Amino acid sequence: MPPLEAHNDLDEDQIEILGRWIEQGAAYAPHWAYVPPAPTPVPEVADDSWPRADIDRYILARLEAEDLAPAPDADRATLLRRLTLDLTGLPPTVEDLDAFLAIDTPDAIDEVVDRLLASPAFAERMAMLWLDLVRYADTVGYHGDQEHRASLYRDWVIWAFDEDMPFDEFTIAQIAGDLVETPTDETRIASCYNRLIQTSHEGGVQMKEYAAIYAADRVSNLSEVWMGATMGCAQCHDHKYDPYTAHDFYAMAAFFADIDDLEHLKNGGNAPNSTPTNRFPEVDLLSPLDRERRAVLQALLDEASEDEAPAIRARLDAITPRRVMVTRAAEPRVTRLLPRGNWLDESGPVVNAAIPAFLGDLSLDRRASRLDLARWLVDAEHGAGLLTARVMVNRLWAMLHGEGLCPSLDDFGGQGQPPTHLELLDALAIDFASDWDVKRLVRTLVTTRTYGLSSVASPEMRRRDPLNHLFARQTTRRVQAETVRDIALHLGGLLVDHLGGESVKPYQPRGYYQHLNFPPREYEPHLDERQWRRGVYVHWQRQFVHPTFKAFDAPTRESCIAKRATSNTPLAALA
């Protein structure tokens, strides 16, 4: 209820509604997202010849209830293009299309899907989705937006999807790869997830203030990525619409209190921030002998060709060991509840690491760790595993249909939109949590008749379901920024498709970085074959996203992005 001083009184109709509700027993159903999914019978449909899979029955049952008919099937050429773009981010080749059209059998689709899922391009496509969620970038974000070493983490994500790593293992490695019983290089690299926060390397920052900022960033991101929750709203006060309290927020932050966030300041940073200059102000004050040596060196430099610089830099890049930020556990810091989120106020109580109280407890006789948190997130029997499964299933559905079964991809709470097909979402979540197999789930989704529908809709269908929440047709959607560039390179025969490696810097206009300071920087594009690599490998500067990508709504990745914006601007035609 609003406080009295707000003078926001209820009117007579509202009071009557509340009174009638109390008289009827004040029944209050818990929010759908926090009710564990339970198996339900697959619905019966009138047109039993239409469905190819159980998913189709859920969709058709809802359409029949709304007295709507599904759109016709897409033609085979359209279906192949859709499959190839959705699963790899690349268009089909002419040879692929000819081969597919020549074989008109029920197994033809299954064979194409299996081939695409086995392709490394599928892993790169999935990585694009995941890197948006975990706000991966090659720079720190705050202040000078200096580079940090994270590309090995991106390569690990691609490798994990290519190997079809079960999603529960994928989760544990990222949140607590440094704490597993036998850490490996791979799990330590995966733990770089904890270091993808925006950080500041500015000399005057208050370390205590930024410790609070980093903790809030981690809690907000983890809750959005795995729980579909907006726990960031509980940093200053209890959540206004969901059952998360401020105590829950800081108890979650305490899981990350063992991470050494000051390591990057101790070792001088993770990467050089500037390039050498040709200024010698001190040398002019030294002895004549030093000046003679400088003259000799300058003569040699003058003789060198500027054309040699890219080759020399390429050789240096080839022999320089790749480094990556990893999570290093330290003695956990004391975590306090900060009243109103004020890092200067230490009057709040000390809190221990714990999951949100309304979701249960970990029942441990020791301090809970990030490893306990990670295992709880994927524990379908005693933890939040089915909630995590719902969130991931919904995002994969949205990747393939343009909209999720729950339209709010990053908010399953009270301010989000409720699912349009809750029983289907629950059935898929239960199935996914049985083995956490991402490729199997994607195969299940794309081999349905629902996925293969035409995007052409009748006027009646568009009038009654303009946003296609009933999935009576396929959704027309634009490919994302990286894919626009990849398609152009692929069709031009320029695409270099080997996996992994340092982030690459294709051409961008000179002077684009002119406002980057602390220190000033010049963008040095790669002039060799690296400039033709896929967009997933392009250097991601948070403050200045590559202009081609920016024209197609690529995010800065300062926070979790579950669904990119889509806009049309004149710049897109010039990208």
C-alpha positions, 0 to 999 in steps of 0.5 A, spaced: 500 500 500 502 507 498 504 510 504 499 515 507 503 521 506 503 520 498 495 522 499 494 516 493 487 514 496 484 508 493 477 510 490 470 506 492 471 501 486 478 499 488 476 498 495 469 494 493 474 490 489 479 489 495 473 487 500 470 482 495 476 479 494 477 478 502 470 476 502 471 470 497 477 468 501 483 472 499 486 467 494 493 469 492 496 465 486 504 465 486 507 468 480 508 463 475 515 464 474 516 461 481 512 455 481 516 449 479 513 447 472 510 440 472 508 435 466 502 436 463 498 432 458 499 434 450 493 438 448 488 434 443 487 438 437 482 437 432 486 437 426 490 431 427 494 431 421 497 438 421 502 437 427 509 434 426 511 434 433 508 435 440 510 442 440 506 443 434 500 440 438 501 446 443 501 451 438 495 449 434 491 447 440 491 455 442 490 457 435 484 453 434 481 456 441 482 463 438 479 460 431 485 462 427 488 457 422 496 457 421 499 460 415 502 455 410 508 452 410 514 456 407 517 454 400 523 449 401 528 454 398 526 459 404 526 454 409 533 452 407 535 459 408 532 460 414 535 454 417 542 456 415 541 463 417 538 462 424 543 456 425 550 459 422 549 466 421 551 465 414 547 464 407 546 457 404 551 456 398 548 455 391 550 448 391 547 447 398 540 449 395 541 445 389 542 439 393 537 440 398 531 441 392 533 435 389 532 431 395 524 432 397 524 426 402 522 427 409 529 426 412 532 431 408 530 437 413 533 432 418 540 431 415 540 439 413 539 440 421 544 435 423 550 438 418 548 445 420 549 443 428 555 440 427 558 446 423 563 450 427 559 456 424 553 454 429 558 455 435 560 462 432 552 463 432 551 461 439 556 465 441 553 471 439 547 470 443 551 468 449 556 474 449 550 479 449 548 476 455 554 476 459 556 483 456 563 481 453 567 486 450 575 487 449 575 494 453 573 496 460 568 500 459 569 506 464 573 512 463 579 511 458 575 504 456 582 501 455 583 494 453 583 488 457 584 481 455 578 477 454 578 474 447 580 467 450 574 467 454 570 468 447 574 462 444 572 458 450 564 459 449 565 458 441 569 451 443 563 449 448 558 450 444 561 446 438 563 441 443 555 441 445 558 442 452 552 440 457 549 447 459 549 445 467 557 444 466 557 450 461 554 454 467 558 452 473 565 453 469 563 460 468 561 462 475 566 457 479 571 454 474 577 456 478 573 453 484 571 446 481 575 440 484 580 439 479 581 446 475 583 446 468 586 451 463 579 451 460 575 452 467 580 457 469 579 461 462 571 460 463 571 463 469 573 470 466 566 471 466 566 474 473 571 479 470 567 481 464 564 487 468 566 494 467 572 496 471 575 503 472 583 504 471 582 511 473 587 513 478 583 517 482 577 512 483 575 510 490 576 503 491 570 502 496 565 505 491 567 501 485 567 494 489 560 496 491 559 498 483 562 491 481 558 487 486 552 490 483 554 489 476 555 481 478 549 480 481 544 484 476 548 480 470 547 473 473 540 474 475 538 476 468 542 471 465 540 465 469 534 467 472 530 472 468 530 476 474 531 484 475 535 483 482 539 490 480 532 493 482 533 491 490 540 494 490 537 500 494 531 497 497 526 491 496 524 490 489 517 493 488 514 488 484 518 481 485 519 478 492 527 479 492 529 483 498 535 488 499 538 483 503 537 478 498 541 482 493 547 483 498 547 476 500 548 474 492 553 479 492 557 476 498 558 470 493 563 474 489 566 477 495 572 472 494 574 475 487 580 480 487 578 486 483 584 490 484 589 485 481 588 489 474 591 495 478 597 491 482 600 488 475 599 495 471 593 493 467 592 487 462 594 490 456 598 496 453 594 503 453 598 507 448 603 506 442 610 508 442 611 516 440 617 519 437 618 524 442 625 524 446 624 530 451 629 527 456 634 525 451 636 532 449 638 534 456 643 528 456 650 528 454 653 529 446 654 521 446 647 520 447 645 525 442 650 521 437 647 515 438 640 518 437 642 520 431 644 514 428 638 510 431 634 516 427 637 515 421 636 507 421 628 509 422 628 514 417 631 509 412 625 504 414 619 503 410 612 505 413 610 499 409 614 494 414 610 496 420 604 492 419 608 486 417 612 487 423 606 488 428 603 481 425 610 478 427 609 480 434 602 478 434 604 471 432 609 470 437 606 474 443 603 469 448 595 470 449 593 472 456 586 472 459 583 475 465 581 469 470 578 469 477 583 468 482 579 467 489 582 471 495 580 471 502 572 473 502 571 480 504 566 482 509 559 484 505 554 489 508 547 491 506 548 498 504 542 502 506 539 505 500 545 503 496 550 508 499 557 505 499 559 510 504 554 508 509 556 502 513 551 501 518 547 496 515 548 488 517 553 484 515 550 478 510 553 472 508 552 468 501 545 466 500 540 465 495 534 469 495 530 467 501 523 465 498 527 460 493 529 456 499 536 455 502 543 451 500 543 448 507 550 448 508 554 448 515 560 452 512 560 459 508 557 458 501 561 459 495 560 461 488 561 453 486 555 452 491 551 458 487 553 455 480 550 448 482 544 451 485 542 454 478 542 448 474 540 443 480 533 441 477 531 437 483 532 441 489 535 448 486 533 453 481 535 449 475 528 449 472 527 456 472 534 456 469 531 452 464 525 456 462 530 462 461 534 458 456 529 455 452 525 461 452 531 465 449 532 459 444 525 460 442 526 467 441 532 466 437 528 462 432 522 465 432 523 472 433 519 472 440 519 468 446 514 464 449 514 469 454 515 476 451 520 478 456 526 475 455 530 478 461 524 479 466 520 473 468 518 478 474 511 482 475 513 487 471 515 482 465 509 480 460 506 473 462 508 467 457 503 466 451 504 458 452 506 457 459 505 449 458 509 449 452 514 453 456 514 448 462 514 442 457 520 444 454 524 446 460 523 439 463 525 436 457 531 441 457 533 440 464 533 432 463 540 432 460 542 440 458 543 438 451 543 445 447 544 442 440 538 437 441 534 442 444 535 446 438 534 440 433 527 439 436 525 446 435 527 447 428 524 440 426 517 442 428 512 444 423 511 451 427 518 453 425 517 451 418 511 456 417 511 462 412 512 469 414 506 471 410 500 473 414 493 474 412 490 481 413 485 477 418 491 474 422 495 481 422 489 484 425 488 479 430 495 477 432 499 483 429 505 481 434 505 474 432 504 472 440 500 466 437 506 463 432 501 462 427 506 464 422 514 465 422 516 472 424 519 476 419 526 479 422 532 482 420 539 479 422 543 482 427 549 486 425 555 481 425 551 477 420 550 483 415 557 483 415 558 476 415 553 475 409 557 480 405 564 477 406 561 470 404 557 472 398 564 476 396 568 470 397 572 474 402 570 470 409 576 467 413 572 462 417 578 459 421 576 459 429 579 463 435 584 467 435 585 475 438 580 480 436 581 483 429 580 490 427 577 491 420 577 497 417 573 503 420 574 511 418 580 514 421 578 519 427 573 515 429 577 514 436 578 521 436 574 522 443 577 516 446 582 519 452 586 517 458 590 516 453 589 518 446 589 512 441 589 511 434 585 505 431 590 500 427 586 496 422 589 489 420 590 489 413 592 482 412 586 476 412 584 478 419 580 483 417 575 478 413 574 474 419 567 473 422 564 479 426 564 475 432 571 476 432 571 483 431 574 488 437 568 490 441 570 497 444 564 499 449 564 506 448 565 506 440 562 500 438 565 498 430 561 503 426 558 498 421 555 494 427 553 500 430 549 502 424 545 495 425 544 496 433 549 492 436 549 493 443 555 497 447 555 490 452 555 495 458 549 490 461 545 484 459 542 484 452 537 479 451 534 482 445 537 487 441 533 493 438 532 494 431 531 500 428 532 503 420 536 509 419 540 512 413 547 510 416 545 502 415 545 503 407 552 506 408 555 501 413 
